[in-house]
Amino acid sequence: MDLFIPWLPQNKHYIMKIETKHRVIGLLVILALGAIFIPLLFSESNLLTAKLVLSSHMPTPPALPDVNLQPPTEAQVVSSVTLPVLPDAWVIELGLFSSPSSEALVERLRAAGFDAYSRSDVKEGQTALRVFVGPEINKHVLEAQNEQLKKTFKLDGTLKPYTVQSSIS
């Protein structure tokens, strides 16, 4: 059977080579299938004649422990609640200021790229605001920022520990 395929050379030997190639590949496939299935036919545990054994015996269920289900008391609920432990951090306390000046200072610090905030504090019956920069877990970062605050804003702050519990007021 001669087929005209334009990109193949029209040579009888070339067509014969393709037919030979197809025959060799077919022979290899048959040999591979035989290598897989012939050992299964001659093994002692013959898969073709295996029988399925069904059992109607059901094992007894395990004994369940006696559980006393009572709602916990309020003391048990309160004692079982634990708060997550957060790492300590550090802040720079810049000072205690009156309300308008502290708000302006916080805005200037934020504009310069510092994480600044203020907290209200009552001293001698008057309300004032403490200005802080931070918090930061790495103390060395705040020490460098404190030097920058001294140069830029002429403020000499003090490093103080900052914890979540002390910030809630």
N, C-alpha and C positions, 0 to 999 in steps of 0.2 A: 504494500500500500504506500503510494508516494503522495505526500502532501506538499503543496507548494506554500512554503513560508518564506516571505521575502528576505528576512534578515538571516536565515540559515543558508549556508552554501548548499547548492543542489548537487550533492555528491552521494553516490550509492554507498560508499564506504562510511561516510559520516552518519547516514541513516542507519546503517548496520550497527555502528558503534552505540547509537542511542538505544536500539532494541536490545543489544547485549547488556547495556547498563541496566535497563529495566528488568531483565531476567536475573541478573546478579543480585539486584536489590530485593526482588521477590524471593529468591532463594535464601537470602540472609534473614528475611522476616520469618519465613517458615522455620528455619533452624532455630531462631531465637524463641519462637513460640513453643517449639518442641522441647528446647532446653528448660523451659519454665514448667510445662504441663506434664511431661513424661515422668519426672520424679514423683509427682503427686499421685500418679496412677499406680506406681509400684511401692509406695510407702506403706508401712504397717497400719498407720492411722489413716485409713482411706477416707478422704473427705466426701467421696461420692456415696458411700454406704453408711455414713454416720447416722446414728439414730438419736432422736431427741428423747430424753428421759424426763418425764413430767412427774412431779411429786405433789401429792395432795396434803402433805404434812405441813402444818403451819406451826412455827415455834410460838411458845407462849410469850406474851408481851412482858417486858420487864416491870417489876414492881415500882410504882411511883412513890416518891417520898411524901410524907404528910407535910403539907406546907400551910402555915398559918398566915393568911393574908389579911392584915389589919392595916389601916392607914397610919402613916407615921405621925407621931405627935409633933407639935410645933417646935419643941426643943430639939428633936432629932433633925428636923428640916433645917433649922438655923445653924446647927453645928456641922451639918454636912456641906454647907456652902463655903467654898474657898475661893478667894479672889486670886486672880493670876498675879504672879510676881513680875513686876516690870523693872527693867534695869534703871538704876539711878542715873540722873543726868545732872548737868551743871548749867547755871545761868550766870550772867554778869548783872549785878545790881548796880545801876548807875546813880541812884539816889532817890530822895523823897522830894517831890515837886508839887506846886500848886496845880490845880486842875487845868487851866488853859495852857500853861507853859509845858506841862508834861504831855499833853495831847499834841502840841506842836513839835516837841522833841521826838515823840514816837513817829510822827509822820516824816520828819527829816531823816531819822534812822532807817525807816523802811525805804525811803527814796534812795538812800545810799546802799541798799542791798542787805541790811541787817534784819534779822527776825526779831523785831522789837514788839513789846506789849507792856501794858501797865496794869497794876492791881491797886485797888483802893485800900487805904490804911487810915485808921483813926488814931491820931496822936493828940493828946491833951484836949480832947473834945472837938478837934478840927479834922476834917477829912482831907487827906492829901493822896497823891498817887505815887506809888513806887514804879520806876521805869526799869524794865529788864530787857536784856538781849539774850536770846536762846530759846529754848533749852537745847543743849548739845550733849551727846553721850561722851564724846571725846573731849577731855578737859584741855588738851593741848590746842585744839582748834579755837576754843574760847580764849585761851591765853593770847593767841596770835590776834584774835579779833579785839581783845582788850587793848593791845598795843596800837592797833589801827584806830581805835576809838580815841585814845590819848592824842594821837597825831592829828586826826581829822577834826574831832569835836572838842578837844581839850577836856575830856571827861575821864576821870580816873575811877573805874568801876572795880568792884570786888567780886571775886568768884564765890558763889554760894551753891550748896547742893540743892538740887531741884528734884522733888519726888511728886508723884501724882497726888499723894495724900496731902502734902503741904501746899499744893497749888489750889486745892478746893477750899474756898472760903466764902 
